[in-house]
Amino acid sequence: MMRPRFNFMWFWAAIAIIILGYSLFSDGERGPVDGDWNMATELVERGYVERIRVLDRDQASVYLTREGIEALSSDDRFKGMPQTGAQMQFNTGGDVKNFEDKISAAESTAAENGITAAPVAIKYERTTKSWVDYIFDLLPWIFIIGVWLLFMRSMTRGAGGGAGGGIMNVGKARAQVFDKEKRQRVTFKDVAGLEEAKVEIMEIVDFLKKSDKYKALGAKIPKGALLVGPPGTGKTLLAKAVAGEADVPFLSISGSDFVEMFVGVGASRVRDLFEQAKQKAPCIVFIDEIDAIGRARGKNAGFSGNDERENTLNQLLTEMDGFQTNAGVIVLAATNRVDILDKALMRAGRFDRQIEVGLPDVKEREEIFGVHLRNLKLADDLDRGFLAKQTPGFAGADIANVCNEAALIAARHDKSCISQEDFLNAIDRIVGGLERRNMPMSPTERRSTAIHEAGHATVMWRLQHCDPVLKVTIIPRGRSLGATWYLPEERVNMNVEHFMHKMAGLLGGRLSEQMIMNVVSTGAVNDLERTSKIAYSMVAYYGMSPEVGQISYYDSTGQRDTFTKPFSESTAQTIDREVRRLIDEASELAKGIIERERGNIERLADMLIEKETIFAEDMEQVLGKSSQLISREQLESAVVKESTDDDAAERRADALPSQE
């Protein structure tokens, strides 16, 4: 059992509780009433005083008799008077002789008035404090000093402290330094795939290793390289591998570390970062998520001329522009939002080259699986190539998640090793979400879902340019009631026929419900959304409409004003007509197939209701050979049993199956 780690805050919390409890309990009993000489002599004259206790010759505490307490209970001056202990206190002035004379005179007056009472006993005492009393007196000061020290310590280590510690080091850069002496270095062996990026970035390694060769020819070593790509593709890992291969120090810092509320701190940290780098030269400086400080100036209202981020960017531009001598220092930066970076940052002489780190292809995914499967206990018949084909559109981080999820699934089922089925279940889980076998569905809804999925599968089976269908399921998963899985072909170039077949396949589910069951349900909303996006892209982006012409309204820079359209209202109406025409043509194509295959669609639906999941070989028995010419290897590899979520599929670049 792990013991809890000691936290210094516990000590201060205990002190605070002790002080609070002491104050609460000490104030729980009411104190004596404050009085003066007149009240004291009056009480003595009336015979109500039993004794007086004088502390340190000046603080007198008056103890009343029981008759006196009862008689004075209705007196407003003694309201709240305690029933036990001293009932009143007053200051004697320190003159003991005068004090005794006044008490004696009051006693004489009482005797003259016929009041018989015992003489007032006067007792003098001096204060004697124990060490506990002194501790309680010092506790508030100890607490205040402790809080102050804790605050200064947090300022030293916190956001305002900088790397060197202390409030005066607020302008220091907090870069993580990975020295070349460290044993655990990242090299290109740890980075699977990214072959083109490795070739391009190997030049930087060669610059650092053999800089004299380039200087002898008069060549200047590049100042920096920008790694651009989607999240999770390995940009940070690739930068660390460059430092590991070059055997030089590696300074890593995030762009957000430069952003601070104090004026001038960001620019100061940039200067300090490059000072550290020059001391360790040759070395590599890596700025992750550089868009935090490299955003284009003047593009939004919150980025004014006095903005701290702009000052930081100006300092970074100055450091990279040659005003400072940065011999042997190469700056690598990573971002997935290159479109919003400032143009001055992108020009030659600063970031001389831009390296694209994109999503891996099927071969690179197989290599990435090899890296993440090293430490897993696998079944002997696991096919890495098959797993790579089942994960189109997955980045390296997604593949790592698949491997971990497969291990969790295998452990959940008490298996001794991780099988191929576990990986397929993990892919289903990540893309589609959890199974919902207990979702309440009426027989009519279940039949409608089966017809819908069978319609998708049949239309896609008959069209040559649709992706090969692997399986169909009506098991609810996530937000989907069913799914049609297909294996996307990773095409680089697509024509009109490809798009038309894809739209017909998406519309096949809704049209099958409408033509066979005379039902129009909400399950096809995602199909309609994707179909509309494809048709709009064909017309407005790819110039595939004769009416609109060879014009593209696509903005690759992302800097167009979103409140204005780049075309007129008449052009917008033309685009709408062409989009509707393309969708109608795809709909007619799908209707023709559904009309001819009506009986086969119903047989596939019956099979789905019986088995819940059918595979490509089952569809081949009903529909015959597919026009897509699915290979036998693909048919045999379709061994999964769950559905998928089309929303998740769309997030993976339209790479995984459709769902309703």
C-alpha positions as CSV (number, residue, x, y, z in Angstrom):
1,M,0.0,0.0,0.0
2,M,1.4,3.4,-1.0
3,R,1.8,5.9,1.8
4,P,0.4,9.4,1.2
5,R,3.2,11.9,0.5
6,F,3.7,14.6,3.1
7,N,2.4,18.0,2.1
8,F,3.7,21.1,3.9
9,M,0.2,22.6,3.6
10,W,-1.0,20.1,6.2
11,F,1.2,21.8,8.8
12,W,-0.3,25.2,8.2
13,A,-3.8,23.8,8.0
14,A,-3.3,22.3,11.5
15,I,-2.1,25.6,12.9
16,A,-5.0,27.4,11.5
17,I,-7.4,24.9,13.0
18,I,-5.8,25.2,16.4
19,I,-5.9,29.0,16.4
20,L,-9.6,28.9,15.2
21,G,-10.5,26.4,17.9
22,Y,-8.7,28.3,20.6
23,S,-10.4,31.6,19.7
24,L,-13.8,29.9,19.5
25,F,-13.6,28.1,22.9
26,S,-11.9,30.9,24.7
27,D,-14.7,33.3,23.7
28,G,-17.4,30.7,24.6
29,E,-17.8,32.1,28.2
30,R,-19.0,35.6,28.8
31,G,-16.5,38.0,30.4
32,P,-17.0,40.4,33.3
33,V,-18.7,43.8,32.7
34,D,-16.4,46.8,32.2
35,G,-16.8,49.3,35.0
36,D,-15.1,52.2,36.8
37,W,-14.4,53.6,40.3
38,N,-17.9,55.0,40.7
39,M,-19.6,51.7,40.0
40,A,-17.1,49.9,42.3
41,T,-17.7,52.2,45.3
42,E,-21.5,52.1,44.7
43,L,-21.5,48.3,44.9
44,V,-19.4,48.3,48.1
45,E,-21.7,50.9,49.7
46,R,-24.7,48.7,48.9
47,G,-23.0,45.6,50.4
48,Y,-22.9,43.6,47.1
49,V,-19.2,43.0,46.9
50,E,-17.8,39.8,48.3
51,R,-14.1,40.2,47.3
52,I,-11.9,42.0,44.9
53,R,-8.9,40.5,43.0
54,V,-6.2,42.9,41.9
55,L,-3.9,41.6,39.1
56,D,-0.6,43.4,38.6
57,R,-1.7,46.3,40.9
58,D,-4.0,47.9,38.2
59,Q,-6.6,45.3,36.9
60,A,-9.3,44.8,39.6
61,S,-11.9,42.0,39.2
62,V,-15.0,42.4,41.4
63,Y,-16.8,39.3,42.7
64,L,-20.4,39.9,43.9
65,T,-22.4,38.2,46.5
66,R,-25.4,36.1,45.5
67,E,-27.8,38.8,46.7
68,G,-25.9,41.4,44.7
69,I,-26.0,39.3,41.5
70,E,-29.8,38.8,42.0
71,A,-30.4,42.5,42.7
72,L,-28.4,43.7,39.8
73,S,-29.8,41.3,37.2
74,S,-32.4,43.9,36.2
75,D,-29.8,46.8,36.0
76,D,-29.0,47.7,32.4
77,R,-25.4,48.5,33.3
78,F,-24.9,44.9,34.3
79,K,-26.7,43.3,31.3
80,G,-24.9,40.1,30.2
81,M,-23.1,39.8,33.6
82,P,-21.8,36.3,34.2
83,Q,-23.3,34.3,37.0
84,T,-20.0,32.7,38.1
85,G,-16.5,34.2,38.5
86,A,-15.9,37.9,38.4
87,Q,-18.9,40.1,37.5
88,M,-17.1,43.4,36.9
89,Q,-13.6,44.6,36.2
90,F,-12.0,48.1,36.2
91,N,-8.6,49.7,36.3
92,T,-7.3,50.9,39.6
93,G,-4.7,53.3,38.2
94,G,-1.9,51.4,39.9
95,D,-2.1,53.3,43.2
96,V,-2.7,50.6,45.8
97,K,-2.9,53.0,48.8
98,N,-5.5,55.1,47.1
99,F,-7.4,52.0,46.1
100,E,-7.6,50.6,49.6
101,D,-8.6,54.0,51.0
102,K,-11.5,54.3,48.6
103,I,-12.7,50.8,49.4
104,S,-12.5,51.5,53.2
105,A,-14.5,54.8,52.7
106,A,-17.2,52.9,50.8
107,E,-17.4,50.3,53.6
108,S,-17.8,53.1,56.2
109,T,-20.6,54.7,54.1
110,A,-22.4,51.3,54.0
111,A,-22.2,51.0,57.8
112,E,-23.5,54.5,58.3
113,N,-26.5,53.6,56.0
114,G,-27.3,50.6,58.1
115,I,-26.1,48.0,55.7
116,T,-24.4,45.1,57.4
117,A,-22.0,43.2,55.2
118,A,-18.8,41.3,55.6
119,P,-15.6,43.3,55.0
120,V,-14.5,43.2,51.3
121,A,-11.5,40.8,50.9
122,I,-8.8,42.3,48.7
123,K,-6.2,39.9,47.2
124,Y,-3.2,41.1,45.1
125,E,-1.7,38.8,42.4
126,R,0.9,38.9,39.7
127,T,0.7,37.4,36.2
128,T,2.7,34.2,35.7
129,K,2.5,32.8,32.1
130,S,3.4,29.3,31.2
131,W,5.2,28.3,28.0
132,V,1.9,27.2,26.6
133,D,0.6,30.8,27.0
134,Y,3.6,32.2,25.2
135,I,3.1,29.7,22.3
136,F,-0.5,30.7,21.9
137,D,0.5,34.4,21.9
138,L,3.1,33.7,19.1
139,L,0.9,31.4,17.0
140,P,-0.8,34.2,15.0
141,W,2.7,35.6,14.1
142,I,4.0,32.2,13.2
143,F,1.0,31.6,10.9
144,I,1.4,35.0,9.2
145,I,5.1,34.5,8.6
146,G,4.5,30.9,7.3
147,V,1.9,32.1,4.8
148,W,4.2,34.8,3.6
149,L,7.1,32.2,3.1
150,L,4.7,29.9,1.3
151,F,3.6,32.7,-1.0
152,M,7.2,33.6,-1.8
153,R,8.0,30.0,-2.5
154,S,5.1,29.6,-4.9
155,M,6.1,32.8,-6.6
156,T,9.6,31.3,-7.0
157,R,8.4,28.0,-8.6
158,G,5.2,29.2,-10.2
159,A,4.3,31.0,-13.4
160,G,6.1,34.1,-12.4
161,G,9.2,32.5,-11.2
162,G,10.9,31.5,-14.4
163,A,13.3,28.6,-14.7
164,G,16.0,30.0,-12.4
165,G,13.8,30.5,-9.4
166,G,13.0,33.7,-7.6
167,I,10.7,36.6,-8.5
168,M,13.5,38.4,-10.2
169,N,13.9,35.6,-12.7
170,V,10.4,36.1,-14.2
171,G,12.0,36.7,-17.7
172,K,13.9,33.5,-17.8
173,A,12.8,30.9,-20.4
174,R,11.6,27.6,-18.9
175,A,12.9,25.3,-21.6
176,Q,13.4,21.6,-21.0
177,V,17.0,20.7,-21.8
178,F,17.8,17.2,-23.1
179,D,21.6,16.9,-23.1
180,K,23.4,14.6,-25.5
181,E,24.9,12.8,-22.4
182,K,21.5,11.3,-21.6
183,R,21.2,7.6,-22.3
184,Q,17.5,7.6,-23.2
185,R,17.7,9.4,-26.5
186,V,15.0,9.3,-29.2
187,T,16.3,8.4,-32.7
188,F,14.7,7.7,-36.0
189,K,14.3,4.0,-35.0
190,D,11.7,5.2,-32.5
191,V,9.8,7.1,-35.3
192,A,7.9,4.8,-37.6
193,G,6.7,6.0,-41.0
194,L,7.2,9.6,-42.0
195,E,9.7,8.5,-44.6
196,E,9.5,11.7,-46.7
197,A,9.7,13.9,-43.6
198,K,12.8,11.9,-42.4
199,V,14.6,12.4,-45.7
200,E,14.0,16.1,-45.6
201,I,14.9,16.5,-42.0
202,M,18.0,14.4,-42.2
203,E,19.6,17.4,-44.0
204,I,19.3,19.3,-40.7
205,V,21.1,16.4,-38.9
206,D,23.8,16.6,-41.6
207,F,24.1,20.4,-41.1
208,L,24.8,19.9,-37.4
209,K,27.2,17.0,-37.8
210,K,29.2,18.2,-40.8
211,S,28.7,22.0,-40.7
212,D,32.3,22.6,-41.8
213,K,31.6,20.9,-45.2
214,Y,28.9,23.4,-46.0
215,K,30.8,26.4,-44.6
216,A,33.8,25.6,-46.8
217,L,31.5,26.1,-49.9
218,G,30.1,29.3,-48.5
219,A,26.7,27.9,-47.7
220,K,24.8,29.1,-44.8
221,I,23.2,26.7,-42.4
222,P,19.4,27.1,-42.4
223,K,18.0,29.0,-39.5
224,G,14.9,26.8,-38.9
225,A,12.3,24.3,-40.1
226,L,8.6,24.2,-39.5
227,L,6.9,20.9,-39.0
228,V,3.3,21.1,-40.2
229,G,0.6,18.4,-39.9
230,P,-2.5,17.2,-38.2
231,P,-2.5,16.5,-34.4
232,G,-1.0,13.2,-33.3
233,T,1.2,12.6,-36.4
234,G,4.5,12.7,-34.6
235,K,5.8,16.3,-35.0
236,T,7.3,16.5,-31.5
237,L,8.7,13.0,-31.7
238,L,10.4,13.8,-35.0
239,A,12.0,16.9,-33.6
240,K,13.4,14.9,-30.6
241,A,14.7,12.3,-33.1
242,V,16.6,14.9,-35.0
243,A,18.4,16.0,-31.8
244,G,19.1,12.4,-30.9
245,E,20.5,11.6,-34.4
246,A,22.6,14.7,-34.4
247,D,23.9,14.0,-30.9
248,V,23.4,17.6,-29.8
249,P,21.5,19.2,-26.9
250,F,17.8,19.7,-27.4
251,L,15.9,22.7,-25.8
252,S,12.1,22.1,-25.9
253,I,9.6,24.8,-25.0
254,S,5.9,25.4,-25.8
255,G,4.7,28.6,-27.5
256,S,2.3,29.3,-24.6
257,D,5.3,29.5,-22.2
258,F,6.2,32.8,-23.7
259,V,2.7,34.3,-23.1
260,E,2.6,36.1,-19.8
261,M,0.5,38.9,-18.2
262,F,3.5,41.0,-17.3
263,V,4.7,43.5,-20.0
264,G,7.9,42.5,-21.7
265,V,8.2,39.0,-20.2
266,G,7.6,37.2,-23.4
267,A,10.3,39.0,-25.3
268,S,12.7,38.6,-22.4
269,R,12.1,34.8,-22.4
270,V,12.8,34.7,-26.1
271,R,16.1,36.4,-25.6
272,D,17.0,34.2,-22.7
273,L,16.1,31.0,-24.7
274,F,18.5,32.0,-27.5
275,E,21.2,32.9,-24.9
276,Q,20.9,29.4,-23.5
277,A,21.0,27.9,-27.0
278,K,24.2,29.8,-27.9
279,Q,25.9,28.6,-24.8
280,K,25.1,25.0,-25.8
281,A,25.7,25.4,-29.5
282,P,25.5,23.4,-31.7
283,C,22.0,22.6,-30.5
284,I,18.4,22.5,-31.6
285,V,15.6,24.7,-30.2
286,F,12.2,23.2,-30.5
287,I,9.1,25.5,-30.1
288,D,5.9,23.4,-29.9
289,E,2.6,25.0,-30.9
290,I,4.3,28.1,-32.2
291,D,0.9,29.5,-33.3
292,A,0.5,30.6,-29.7
293,I,2.9,33.5,-30.4
294,G,3.2,33.4,-34.2
295,R,-0.3,34.3,-35.0
296,A,-0.6,36.8,-37.9
297,R,-0.5,40.4,-36.6
298,G,-3.5,42.6,-37.1
299,K,-5.8,39.8,-38.0
300,N,-8.1,40.0,-35.0
301,A,-9.3,42.6,-32.7
302,G,-7.5,41.2,-29.6
303,F,-4.1,41.4,-31.3
304,S,-3.3,45.2,-31.2
305,G,0.0,46.9,-31.6
306,N,0.7,46.9,-27.9
307,D,-0.2,43.3,-27.4
308,E,2.3,41.3,-25.4
309,R,2.2,38.4,-28.0
310,E,3.1,40.8,-30.8
311,N,6.1,42.0,-28.8
312,T,7.1,38.4,-28.3
313,L,6.8,37.6,-32.0
314,N,8.8,40.7,-32.9
315,Q,11.6,39.5,-30.6
316,L,11.5,36.0,-32.1
317,L,11.7,37.5,-35.6
318,T,14.7,39.6,-34.6
319,E,16.5,36.6,-33.0
320,M,16.1,34.5,-36.2
321,D,16.8,37.3,-38.6
322,G,20.6,37.6,-38.1
323,F,20.9,40.6,-35.9
324,Q,22.1,38.2,-33.3
325,T,24.8,35.6,-34.1
326,N,23.2,32.2,-33.6
327,A,26.0,30.0,-35.0
328,G,25.1,26.3,-34.7
329,V,21.6,27.0,-33.4
330,I,18.7,25.5,-35.5
331,V,15.1,26.3,-34.6
332,L,12.4,23.7,-35.2
333,A,8.8,24.5,-34.7
334,A,5.6,22.6,-34.9
335,T,2.0,23.6,-35.6
336,N,-1.2,22.2,-37.0
337,R,-2.5,25.7,-37.9
338,V,0.0,27.0,-40.4
339,D,-2.6,29.1,-42.1
340,I,-2.8,31.6,-39.2
341,L,1.0,32.1,-38.8
342,D,2.5,35.5,-39.6
343,K,4.0,35.8,-43.1
344,A,7.1,37.4,-41.7
345,L,7.7,34.3,-39.7
346,M,7.4,32.1,-42.8
347,R,9.8,33.9,-45.1
348,A,13.2,32.6,-46.1
349,G,16.0,33.3,-43.6
350,R,13.8,32.5,-40.7
351,F,12.0,29.2,-41.2
352,D,13.7,28.3,-44.4
353,R,11.8,25.1,-45.0
354,Q,8.4,23.7,-44.3
355,I,8.2,20.0,-43.7
356,E,4.8,18.3,-44.1
357,V,4.1,15.6,-41.5
358,G,0.8,14.1,-42.7
359,L,-1.3,11.1,-41.9
360,P,0.5,7.8,-42.5
361,D,-0.4,5.6,-45.4
362,V,-1.1,1.8,-45.1
363,K,2.6,0.9,-45.2
364,E,3.6,3.5,-42.6
365,R,0.7,2.5,-40.4
366,E,2.1,-1.1,-40.4
367,E,5.4,0.3,-39.2
368,I,3.8,2.3,-36.5
369,F,1.9,-0.7,-35.3
370,G,5.3,-2.5,-35.1
371,V,6.6,0.2,-32.8
372,H,3.6,0.2,-30.4
373,L,3.3,-3.6,-30.3
374,R,6.9,-4.1,-29.0
375,N,5.9,-4.4,-25.4
376,L,2.6,-6.2,-25.8
377,K,2.0,-9.9,-25.4
378,L,0.5,-10.8,-28.8
379,A,-1.1,-13.9,-30.3
380,D,1.1,-15.7,-32.8
381,D,-1.3,-15.2,-35.8
382,L,-1.6,-11.4,-35.4
383,D,-1.3,-9.8,-38.9
384,R,0.1,-6.2,-38.6
385,G,-0.7,-5.6,-42.3
386,F,-4.3,-6.4,-41.7
387,L,-4.5,-4.0,-38.8
388,A,-3.0,-1.3,-40.9
389,K,-5.7,-1.8,-43.6
390,Q,-8.4,-1.5,-40.9
391,T,-7.2,1.9,-39.7
392,P,-7.3,4.3,-42.6
393,G,-7.1,7.9,-41.6
394,F,-5.5,7.1,-38.2
395,A,-2.6,9.1,-37.0
396,G,0.2,7.7,-34.9
397,A,-1.4,8.8,-31.6
398,D,-4.6,7.0,-32.7
399,I,-2.8,3.8,-33.4
400,A,-1.1,4.0,-30.0
401,N,-4.6,4.3,-28.5
402,V,-5.8,1.3,-30.5
403,C,-3.0,-0.8,-29.1
404,N,-3.6,0.2,-25.6
405,E,-7.4,-0.3,-25.9
406,A,-6.9,-3.8,-27.3
407,A,-4.7,-4.7,-24.3
408,L,-7.4,-3.4,-22.0
409,I,-10.1,-5.4,-23.8
410,A,-7.9,-8.6,-23.6
411,A,-7.2,-8.1,-19.9
412,R,-10.9,-7.5,-19.3
413,H,-11.7,-10.9,-20.7
414,D,-8.9,-12.6,-18.8
415,K,-6.9,-13.6,-21.9
416,S,-3.3,-14.6,-21.8
417,C,-2.4,-12.7,-25.0
418,I,-3.9,-10.1,-27.3
419,S,-5.6,-11.5,-30.4
420,Q,-6.6,-9.9,-33.7
421,E,-10.2,-9.8,-32.6
422,D,-9.3,-7.6,-29.6
423,F,-7.7,-5.1,-31.9
424,L,-10.8,-5.0,-34.2
425,N,-13.0,-4.6,-31.1
426,A,-10.7,-1.7,-30.0
427,I,-11.1,0.0,-33.4
428,D,-14.9,-0.4,-33.2
429,R,-14.8,1.0,-29.6
430,I,-12.7,4.0,-30.6
431,V,-14.5,4.9,-33.8
432,G,-18.1,4.0,-32.8
433,G,-18.3,4.1,-29.1
434,L,-19.7,1.6,-26.7
435,E,-22.1,-1.1,-27.7
436,R,-25.7,-0.5,-26.7
437,R,-27.3,-3.9,-27.0
438,N,-30.0,-3.1,-24.5
439,M,-31.3,-0.1,-26.5
440,P,-35.1,-0.4,-26.6
441,M,-36.2,-0.8,-30.3
442,S,-39.5,-1.9,-31.6
443,P,-39.7,-4.7,-34.3
444,T,-40.7,-2.0,-36.9
445,E,-37.6,0.2,-36.0
446,R,-35.4,-2.8,-36.1
447,R,-36.7,-3.8,-39.5
448,S,-36.3,-0.3,-40.8
449,T,-32.7,-0.2,-39.6
450,A,-32.0,-3.5,-41.3
451,I,-33.6,-2.3,-44.6
452,H,-31.6,0.9,-44.3
453,E,-28.2,-0.9,-43.9
454,A,-29.0,-3.5,-46.5
455,G,-29.8,-0.6,-48.9
456,H,-26.4,1.0,-48.3
457,A,-24.6,-2.3,-48.7
458,T,-26.4,-3.3,-51.9
459,V,-25.9,0.0,-53.7
460,M,-22.3,0.1,-52.7
461,W,-21.8,-3.5,-53.8
462,R,-23.1,-2.8,-57.3
463,L,-21.2,0.4,-58.0
464,Q,-17.7,0.1,-59.2
465,H,-16.2,3.2,-57.6
466,C,-17.7,2.7,-54.1
467,D,-15.4,1.4,-51.4
468,P,-15.5,-2.4,-50.9
469,V,-18.1,-3.4,-48.3
470,L,-16.7,-5.6,-45.5
471,K,-19.6,-6.0,-43.1
472,V,-23.0,-4.7,-42.1
473,T,-24.4,-4.6,-38.6
474,I,-27.6,-3.4,-36.8
475,I,-26.0,-3.6,-33.3
476,P,-26.4,-0.1,-31.8
477,R,-23.1,1.6,-30.9
478,G,-22.7,5.1,-29.7
479,R,-25.3,7.3,-31.4
480,S,-25.8,4.9,-34.3
481,L,-28.4,2.3,-34.7
482,G,-26.4,0.3,-37.3
483,A,-23.5,0.6,-39.6
484,T,-22.1,-0.4,-43.0
485,W,-18.4,-1.0,-42.8
486,Y,-16.3,-0.6,-45.9
487,L,-12.6,-0.5,-46.6
488,P,-11.7,2.9,-48.1
489,E,-9.3,3.0,-51.0
490,E,-6.7,5.7,-50.2
491,R,-7.1,7.6,-53.4
492,V,-5.1,10.7,-54.2
493,N,-7.2,11.9,-57.1
494,M,-11.0,11.5,-57.5
495,N,-13.2,12.3,-60.5
496,V,-16.9,13.0,-61.0
497,E,-17.8,9.3,-61.2
498,H,-16.1,8.5,-57.9
499,F,-18.1,11.3,-56.2
500,M,-21.4,10.3,-57.9
501,H,-21.0,6.6,-56.8
502,K,-20.1,7.7,-53.3
503,M,-23.2,9.9,-53.0
504,A,-25.4,7.1,-54.4
505,G,-24.1,4.7,-51.8
506,L,-24.8,7.3,-49.0
507,L,-28.3,7.8,-50.2
508,G,-29.0,4.1,-50.6
509,G,-30.2,3.7,-47.0
510,R,-32.8,6.4,-47.0
511,L,-34.1,5.5,-50.4
512,S,-34.4,1.8,-49.5
513,E,-36.6,2.7,-46.4
514,Q,-38.7,5.0,-48.6
515,M,-39.2,2.6,-51.5
516,I,-39.6,-0.7,-49.6
517,M,-41.2,0.3,-46.3
518,N,-42.7,3.7,-47.3
519,V,-40.9,5.2,-44.3
520,V,-38.9,8.4,-44.0
521,S,-37.0,8.5,-40.7
522,T,-34.4,10.7,-39.0
523,G,-31.7,8.0,-39.2
524,A,-30.3,9.3,-42.4
525,V,-29.4,12.8,-41.2
526,N,-25.6,12.1,-41.3
527,D,-25.9,10.5,-44.8
528,L,-27.7,13.6,-46.1
529,E,-25.1,15.9,-44.5
530,R,-22.2,14.1,-46.0
531,T,-23.9,13.9,-49.4
532,S,-24.6,17.7,-49.4
533,K,-21.0,18.4,-48.5
534,I,-19.7,16.2,-51.3
535,A,-22.0,17.9,-53.8
536,Y,-21.2,21.4,-52.7
537,S,-17.4,20.6,-52.9
538,M,-17.9,19.3,-56.4
539,V,-19.6,22.6,-57.5
540,A,-17.9,25.3,-55.4
541,Y,-14.4,23.8,-54.9
542,Y,-13.5,21.4,-57.6
543,G,-15.0,23.1,-60.7
544,M,-17.0,20.0,-61.7
545,S,-20.2,21.8,-62.7
546,P,-20.6,23.1,-66.3
547,E,-23.0,25.8,-65.1
548,V,-20.6,27.3,-62.5
549,G,-17.5,26.7,-64.7
550,Q,-13.9,26.2,-63.9
551,I,-14.0,28.3,-60.8
552,S,-13.0,27.4,-57.2
553,Y,-14.2,29.3,-54.2
554,Y,-12.0,27.4,-51.8
555,D,-9.8,29.4,-49.5
556,S,-6.7,27.4,-48.7
557,T,-5.2,30.2,-46.6
558,G,-8.2,30.4,-44.2
559,Q,-7.9,34.2,-44.1
560,R,-11.0,35.0,-46.0
561,D,-13.6,37.1,-44.3
562,T,-16.3,34.7,-43.1
563,F,-19.0,37.3,-43.1
564,T,-18.9,37.9,-46.9
565,K,-19.3,35.3,-49.7
566,P,-16.7,35.3,-52.6
567,F,-19.6,35.2,-55.1
568,S,-22.7,37.1,-56.0
569,E,-26.3,36.1,-55.1
570,S,-27.0,34.9,-58.6
571,T,-24.0,32.6,-58.5
572,A,-25.2,31.3,-55.1
573,Q,-28.5,30.4,-56.7
574,T,-26.6,28.6,-59.5
575,I,-24.5,26.7,-57.0
576,D,-27.7,25.7,-55.2
577,R,-29.3,24.4,-58.4
578,E,-26.2,22.5,-59.4
579,V,-25.9,20.9,-56.0
580,R,-29.5,19.8,-56.1
581,R,-29.0,18.4,-59.7
582,L,-26.0,16.3,-58.6
583,I,-27.8,14.9,-55.6
584,D,-30.9,14.1,-57.7
585,E,-28.7,12.3,-60.3
586,A,-27.0,10.3,-57.5
587,S,-30.5,9.6,-56.1
588,E,-31.8,8.3,-59.5
589,L,-28.7,6.1,-59.8
590,A,-29.4,4.6,-56.3
591,K,-33.1,4.2,-57.0
592,G,-32.4,2.1,-60.2
593,I,-30.2,-0.3,-58.2
594,I,-32.7,-0.6,-55.4
595,E,-35.6,-1.2,-57.8
596,R,-33.7,-4.1,-59.4
597,E,-32.4,-5.5,-56.1
598,R,-35.5,-5.1,-54.0
599,G,-35.8,-8.8,-53.3
600,N,-32.1,-9.1,-52.4
601,I,-32.3,-6.1,-50.1
602,E,-35.2,-7.8,-48.2
603,R,-33.2,-11.0,-47.9
604,L,-30.2,-9.2,-46.6
605,A,-32.5,-7.4,-44.1
606,D,-33.9,-10.8,-42.9
607,M,-30.3,-12.1,-42.5
608,L,-29.4,-9.0,-40.5
609,I,-32.3,-9.4,-38.1
610,E,-31.4,-13.0,-37.6
611,K,-27.6,-12.6,-37.2
612,E,-27.3,-8.9,-36.3
613,T,-24.0,-8.8,-38.3
614,I,-23.2,-10.1,-41.7
615,F,-19.9,-10.1,-43.6
616,A,-18.8,-9.8,-47.2
617,E,-19.0,-13.6,-47.9
618,D,-22.7,-13.5,-46.7
619,M,-23.5,-10.7,-49.1
620,E,-21.7,-12.6,-51.9
621,Q,-24.1,-15.5,-51.4
622,V,-27.1,-13.2,-51.9
623,L,-25.8,-10.6,-54.4
624,G,-23.1,-12.5,-56.2
625,K,-19.7,-11.2,-57.2
626,S,-19.2,-7.5,-56.5
627,S,-18.3,-5.0,-59.2
628,Q,-15.7,-3.7,-56.8
629,L,-13.7,-6.9,-57.3
630,I,-13.0,-7.4,-53.5
631,S,-9.9,-9.5,-53.0
632,R,-10.2,-12.8,-51.2
633,E,-7.8,-11.5,-48.6
634,Q,-10.2,-8.7,-47.8
635,L,-13.1,-11.1,-47.6
636,E,-11.4,-13.4,-45.2
637,S,-10.2,-10.5,-43.0
638,A,-13.7,-9.3,-42.2
639,V,-14.1,-11.0,-38.8
640,V,-15.5,-8.3,-36.6
641,K,-18.9,-8.2,-35.0
642,E,-19.7,-4.6,-34.0
643,S,-21.0,-1.4,-35.6
644,T,-19.4,2.0,-36.0
645,D,-20.4,5.6,-35.7
646,D,-20.4,7.7,-38.8
647,D,-19.7,10.9,-37.0
648,A,-16.5,9.5,-35.7
649,A,-15.8,8.2,-39.2
650,E,-16.1,11.6,-40.7
651,R,-13.6,12.9,-38.1
652,R,-11.2,10.5,-39.6
653,A,-11.2,12.0,-43.1
654,D,-14.2,10.0,-44.2
655,A,-12.2,6.9,-43.8
656,L,-14.5,4.5,-41.9
657,P,-18.0,3.2,-42.5
658,S,-21.4,4.8,-42.7
659,Q,-24.0,4.6,-40.0
660,E,-27.6,5.5,-39.4
